[in-house]
Amino acid sequence: NWNCVEQSVVSRNGEKTTYPAFGRSVRFIDGGDGGVILDRSHSLLQVDGSFVFSVLTSGRPPPPIRDVRWDRKNPNVLSATYADGSSLEIKVTKRALLSSPSDEGWEGSEYRRITLQKAGDTVPRIYRSRRRARWRTIAEGAPEGIIIENFEEVGQDGGTVADRLEV
């Protein structure tokens, strides 16, 4: 596990929201092919499941997560069920490394399809998302060794996000 500080900026329907920075841990595991992959189930349980639910429901507090399904052999699909019966699926449809890993960090981008079925709704809501993340190291000896800067665009109904994030 790595300790890190995460800062997120989300653009939804043209409105940007900067969320407060917070500490968390991230975990990378053996990818089975000599490489490593981010343990998305660990991330979802730590922060992402609550964060994504809250963003997509315009700030509604998320219920506790009851179940997470993720397999390192198919790391692009992550599903969660919440205690109230809501469900969330995040499917990465395209991933790219934008800068080569170095001592200073690296940058990556993901295009994702996010499906949210809120408890009581008969039809799930499908969102498109582009997440661009910068991972950079900070001074040695700091309580958190990594800063993750997330810039995410979220939209719905197949339209385009008019306001592009400036990174």
ABEGO torsion letter per residue (X at the ends): XBBBBBBBBBBBGGBBBBBBBBBBBBBBBBAGAGBBBBBAAAAAAAAAAAAAAAAAAGGBBBBBBABBBBBAABAABBBBBBAAGBBBBBBBABBBBABBBBAAEBBBBBBBBBBBBBBGBABBBBBBBBBBBBBBBBBBGBABABBBBBBBBBBBGGBBBABBBBX
